[in-house]
Amino acid sequence: MQAVINNCLNNFFDPEHLEEYQALQSWRKTAKQYAREAMTWGAENGIEPVGLEEQADDTGADVELTPDGMVMLQQVVTLLKGQAVELPDEQAMEVPALFPTWASKIGQTVAMGARLYYDGRLWKVLQGHTVQADWTPTAAASLFTEVVAQGEGEPELGTLDNPIPYSGNMALEQGKYYSQGGVTYLCIRDTGNPVYHDLSALVGLYVQAV
């Protein structure tokens, strides 16, 4: 059910997804009717439901989205997705599905700090890189970290005490600290695009050794 609904929300104008959604609504009506009949039969035959409670449903009506309503909902979702990028991590992790999916970025370059939705969770990019199919957030710990509530006193990544590990193919951000080969470097100028050289080769250009 969640997959059908999410597919429809992602693209209301896809006929296949719309047909799946409408079939789901039809199935829900049938399933609810079967459930009512089963509960009634059980009550008439002295069978008490175990662990189940019938929910009050005075009207028996299901809420269905009309085509106009679906278009409006799509516009609302699009608006929320645009605003989600401004949310701090602790709020963003409560609505991970508003962020781009990791799979949608395969073959594209993502910047450090970008947040992506994967495996039902929100992940932050540690190093700017081109997303590859086998570099999933759960498999590439050097590229992604799960967005979690930050505890008091937890060190911020990119500081002098907690520099970002550098392994090439990543953009550098001015004011952030990076480490490579046991040496810590301070970025003195944004690279804008991912760089591939060792940090020692970028001293004076983009970084300085600390």
N, C-alpha and C positions, 0 to 999 in steps of 0.2 A: 504493500500500500504506500509506504513512504517513497519507494523508488518511482512508482507511477505518478504520484503527486509532484515530486521534485522534477521529474522529466517534463511534466506539463508546465510547471512554474518557469522552468528555464526557457521554454519556447512554446508559447500558447498557440502559435500559428503552424505548428507541425501537425499535419493531419493524423499521423500515426499516434503521437502522444495524446492528442485530443480524444481520439477514439478509445485509447486505453483508459483515459480518465472517465469518460462517459460509461464505459463498460464496468469500471470499478463502482461507480455510483449505483448502477443497476444491480450489481452483485450485492452491495451493502443492503439495499432494500429487501432483496430476496433473503439474505442471511438473517436480517432482523425479524422477518416474518416467520422463518423457520424457528428461530429462537423463541419467539412468543408462543408458537404452537407447542414447542417442546416443554416450555415452562407450564403452560396451561394443562397439558396432558399429565405432567408430573404431579401437579397440584390435585387434579381429579383422581389420580391413582395413589395418593398418599405418599408420594416420593418427594422428600425435601431436598432442595438443592444444597450441595456442600461447597462452601467457599464461593458461592455466587449470590449476587443480589441483583434482582431486576431493577433497572433504573426506570424512574417515572418518565413516561413519554405520552403526554396527553394527546398530542396531535398525530404522532406517528410519522411526521414529515421529516425528510432529510433536507439539509441545506444544499442547494446546488448552485453552481456558478453559471450564470448566463454568459453568452459570448461577450456582451458589453461589460459584465462584471469581471470576467477574466482579463479583459484588456485593461480595465482600471487597476486590478490587482497587480498585473505585470508592471504597470507604471509606478505603483507604490513600491514594489520590490526593487525596481531599477533605481528609484530615488534613494531608498534605504541603502542599497549597495554603494551608491556614490558617496553617501555620508559616512559609511562605515569606516572608511580609511582614516577618518579623523578621530576615531574612538581610541582611548588609551587601552593598553593590553587587557587590563582586568575587565573592562566592559566588552571589548571585542571578543574575548574568549566565551562570552555568554551567547554570542550570535555568530558562530563560526561560518555558518552556511551563507552569510552575506558576502563573504570574501571569495575571490576567484579560486576555482579548484586547481590543485596542483596539476592534474591531468590536462587541463586546458592550456597550460603554459609550456607543455613539452615542445621543444624546438625553439622556444623564445628565451630571451635574456631577462632575468629577474634581478632587481637591485637589492643590495643589502638592506634589511629592515622591512622588506615587503612581507605581507602575511598571506598565507595560502591555506585553503581548506583541503584536508586529506584525512581519510580514514575516520571521519566523524570528529576530527579535532582541528585546532588552528595551529599553524606552524609559522615561525618567523625565519626569514632567510638570513643566515649568518655571513655568507659570502655571495657577492654578485656573481652569477654564473648563467650559462645556458642550460636550461632544464633538459635532462636526458631521461629516457624511459626507465632506466635501471637505477637512477639516483633518486629513489623515493625518500621522503622525509624520515621514514622509519629506518632506512638503510644507510643514509648519508648523514651521519652525526656531525660531520665537519661543515655541512652546508645548511642544516636546519636545526632548529630547537623548538620544542613544543612551547606554545604560549601558556604559561601558568601564572597563577597569582604570585606576585613577587613578595616574599616575606621581608620584614623589616631587617635592614642590615645586609640583605643579599647584594653582593657586588654587581654593579652594572657592567655589562660586557663592553669592551672597548676603552676601558680606563687604564691608567698606569698599573694598577694592581691586578687588573683582569683583562689583559690585552687580547685582541682577536687573533686566533691562530691564522697565519697566512700560508696558503699553499698554491698561490697563483690562480689565474683566471678569476679575479675578483676586483671590483672597484674599491678604491680607497676613499675614505671620507675625512675631510679636514677636521682636526681636533681629536680624532680617534687614535688609539694606540694599537699596534699590531706586533706580533712576535713571529720570528722565524729563525731557526738555527740557534736558539738560546739567546737571541738578541731582541731587545724591544725597540720599536721605532714609533715615532710620532708622525702622523700624516700632516704635512704643512700646506697641502693644496689638494683639492678634490681631483681625482683622475677623470671623473665623468663616466668613462667606459672601463670595463675590466682590463687589468694589466696582467702580464704574464711573466715579467722578469722577476728575479729574486729582489727582495727589498734592498739588499746591499748595493744593487746596481741602480737603485732609484734615489739614493741618498743625494740630497741637494736639489733634486728635481721635484719629488713628491713627498719624501720623508726625511727625517733626520734621526740618527741613532740616539737613544736615550741612555 
